[in-house]
Each structure stands twice: as C-alpha cells, then as structure tokens.
Amino acid sequence: MLKNKYIPTAEFYSQIIDSLQDYSIFTLDNDFIINSWSSGSTKIFGYETDEVIGEPFDIIFTEQDLSTGIPKREIEVALKEGRATDNRWHITKDKNLFYAYGLVFPLIGMEGEMLGYVKILRDLTERKQSEDAIRNYIKELEELNTHKESVLAILSHDLRSPLSSIIGTTKYLKDNHQKMKPEAVQEMLDLLYKSSNDELVMLDYLVEWARIKYASDTFSPSKIKLTDYINKVFDTLNESASINTINLHHEIQEDTAVFADGKMLISIIQNIVSNAIRHTEKGGDITVSAKTQDDKIIVQVKDTGIGMSKEILDKLFTPQMKTLSETRKKNKGAGIGLLLVKGFLEKNGGEIWVESIEGEGSSFYFTLPIEKPIYKIGSSDEIMFDESA
C-alpha cells in the first residue's frame, strides 16, 4: 500500500519565510530591483510590500555605503563565490539606522538560468550597541589610566620644578633684600610674579583637563549658536590682541549652529585663539571661519603668525611629559592647552588638526556635530562578520 507523500508548495515556503519576523528576506531580479518582500522585511525596514516592490536594491543602504559602491561589491562577490556576507549599518524608511548581519546569494532556476538574487538580513543593533558600550568602556578606562599618568608626570615635573625655583628665589630675596639694590629686588619680584602666574595658568589647564575625564556629570551638550561663543571669546581677548595691533574677526553666518557643551566650546575657541595671538606678530590677522560638511561643522582659526615646523606639528597633541615640558618653555604652556582642546572636542564627538608653514602662519581646524549624534557610521574599528549571530 502506497503512503501519501506531502509535497511542499510555494505557498508553504512563503508562510515559513513570513514567520521569520527577526529576519528580512527579499529577492531581486537581474537588474537588482526588489520583486518580493517578506513581512519580516516590513517589520525591520518599515516599508510595506507595495511601497518597495519595483524599487532598487540601493534603497536599504546608507549614503556612505552607496558612495563607496558597497551594493555592487556585494553582488560581485556573490556571483564569484556563491554568496556574500557582511555586518554593516542599513537605513529604514524613516531614515533610522540599524546594524545587521547580511547574506546575499544568486537565485538559480531549475535549468541553471539566472533568476536574480536573495538577500537575508538580521537586525543586530542591540548586540552591536552592547559590544560598542563594552569597547568604549574599556577604551575610557585605558584613557583614564593614561591621563592619570600624564597628569602625575606634569605635577611632578612641570609644576614641581618651577615651584622649587620660585621658593629658592623667594628665600634668597627674603634673606638678602636689605643689602640688595632696589633695581635687583624689583627684577626678582617681576620674575617671581611672572613665574607664579605661569604656574597658575598651568594649574588651571590641569584642572580643566582632569574635568574632561573625571567629571562627566558636568558635560551638558545642546544645540547652540556658534557666533555667540566666538563673540564672547573675542570680547575676552580683544584687549590682548589690541596691544599687539592684531585684528580679530570672523566670517561665520549668524544661523550657524553646533551640538556641543557650551563651557567646553568657550574653552576650545579661547585656547586656540589665545595661541594664535601669542604666535602672531604685530599688525597680523586672526580669522575664524566655518563650513558645513555632511553632518558636521568644520571651524578654521587662521593666523598670519610665525608658523610651526613639522617636528612641532607631529608632537602638538601628544600627552608626553618631555613634549609638554619643551612646548611649555617655547610656547608658554600651549602644549597643555591644546591637549585640553583635543579632549573637549573628542568628548563632543569632534576632532582637531593643524596645517602650518613656518614664517607664514597656521590654521587650526576642528569639527563639531550639527545635531545630536545617533550612531557613528564607518568606525575605524574593524567589525568581523559573525555568522553565529
């Protein structure tokens, strides 16, 4: 007696695919146009079936991946190796980003003909965020340790040595001022006053620097108007610039805004402009300008000063005791001020770099986000494909 054998139908397989709500499964024709769309795809991407059928494969990729040819590369690998896999960010109908494991492979007919492609995605956003949180926590611990060692080195070397000199000079003055000439006494008092002020500036820098790492509760970023903060800094530094007939001006539109902590932004601009004043000769110019690039503002502080050598540029943001000691002697504490700037910018999701020509001047560039960052795309961290997800 023959047993009845059940042969699965296309509808049966379709029901199985639609039951996989944690996966997006869809197909493309040979022109990379979407021609089928599972209910899991709707859940993950937000597009209803009738909204996405007939749309190009590109619709699920970020602008960055489109600009670097990722969709085309996926297809080429799938054709060459039979499948292509990756972990990357994708974009939903509402322009939200999510992180997904992806697989694409050719769809071959019964007679070997090329029918199109199958794309499978699994949302790994929560897992990615957890991994990033752990990675960032480890990085912060490492940075805290590095900064702790740097601060201790500066306290023991860059502050202790000058203070010993101040104490020695004060003792000499205390023991000998009655038999010294008034001009000599005045000269030593001037030296003590200058040295003490230099130490106070250094200590202020260290306190601010430590605040970046140890007082995260003070960090309060918001959408702020860039020109308001530039004008505040100019008001503070105008007298210092005027003494040397240095012209301070900016070329930034009034409606230019950034997403940053206001107190940190003041410190960033003030440190960079102060350094520019310090290294610009009489009659020079310092110009602040800004331009928009993608989702960030690039600010340029350009001076007509003495410029810097490549050797100085390479060490400018390096937190090493020897480097800080040397830059402090030459540039009156600029080394620590720029480390402070770098730390504040990194805290606000920005970065800093410098271009300089000796004898012609320098341009400091820094970036800040325009809006509150959601996810960081294109991280320098290499994320390996994980099929066990």
Secondary structure as UniProt FT lines:
FT   HELIX           10..19
FT   TURN            21..22
FT   STRAND          23..28
FT   TURN            30..31
FT   STRAND          33..37
FT   HELIX           39..45
FT   HELIX           49..52
FT   TURN            53..54
FT   HELIX           57..60
FT   HELIX           63..67
FT   TURN            68..69
FT   HELIX           70..81
FT   STRAND          84..91
FT   TURN            93..94
FT   STRAND          97..108
FT   TURN            110..111
FT   STRAND          114..123
FT   HELIX           125..154
FT   HELIX           155..159
FT   HELIX           160..176
FT   HELIX           177..179
FT   HELIX           182..214
FT   HELIX           216..218
FT   STRAND          221..225
FT   HELIX           226..243
FT   TURN            244..245
FT   STRAND          247..250
FT   TURN            254..255
FT   STRAND          257..261
FT   HELIX           262..278
FT   TURN            282..283
FT   STRAND          285..293
FT   TURN            294..295
FT   STRAND          296..303
FT   HELIX           310..315
FT   TURN            316..317
FT   HELIX           321..331
FT   TURN            332..333
FT   HELIX           334..347
FT   TURN            348..349
FT   STRAND          352..357
FT   TURN            358..360
FT   STRAND          361..369
FT   TURN            387..388
//
